[in-house]
């Protein structure tokens, strides 16, 4: 008997119970390459300030330093200052190329995986909805089910693209930066990390409040979708009883409530990043103050201070990015 497209059973992979592992399992190859790209991106971020340090401390100054990095450079290009300068300029270009290639690879692979995961998840949810009982469909609003198949998939896709590997990039960058900073000057690092507990307490507190507000927004969005779906599906009845004005006012009421809830949630999200920026500025000011005093006392080179401040800015930036990802993470969790 020939099986047609209309009566063909749904593939098994769209009907079995889903988990994050089962969704990502077919894409382990792309994810592995993505992790390699992330590692390369993190290495490029770590190397970016070093050519500047070489120029400041070993080209512009008359006294040569004897660190392991300079010994390696002298073995490669010699001790001539112009040769060292040319090496530093070439290193800037090479680091930028490495960062560009790894960033492109990470973005492309992340987008590819998120699109295919969304494809599988959309078909799986739709196949599952088809198998639910009529009693379930009688109890659930059609708008809520439509939201599950459309808006929820989009939220999870956004989380995979912007949140999943983004968190890994920032985490690896943080670990690398802190390690190198301890190597450069452990006292500076302790001063810089003194504001980290405040940052985490701030982010944790706002995350909980944002999560609660996001749940209210999602609930109201589902109610609005249900109202629109119910009216459009029974538009003949609405017109027959001249209920157009009533339905317009009904939607207006729901929409006004949605605006109020969304503004409360957005207010919380808008406060988080500026507060993190203020805490970061305090930490940077402390390091700049103590570092400048050491440079004036001759205990630290100018290049070392510049590199440390650049690392400090790079260390705080992932923290700020993680705080910005709170919205994406909460949307993905709430819609999962």
Secondary structure, DSSP 8 states (H G I E B T S, - for coil): ----TTT----GGGTS---HHHHHHTTHHHHHHHHHHHHHHHHHHHHTTHHHHHIIIIISSSS----HHHHHHHHHH-S-HHHHHHHHHHHHHHHHHHHHHHHHHHHHHHHHHHHHHHHHHHHHHHHHHHHS-HHHHHHS-HHHHHHHHTHHHHHHHHIIIIIIHHHHHHHHHHHHHHHHHHHH-HHHHHHHHTTHHHHHHHHHHHHHHHHHHHHHHHHHHHHHHHHHHHHHHTHHHHHHTT-HHHHHHHHHHHHHHHHHHHHHHHHHHHHHHHHHHHHHHHHHHHHHHHHHHHHHTTSS-HHHHHHHHHHHHHHHHHHHHHHHHHHHHHHHHHH-
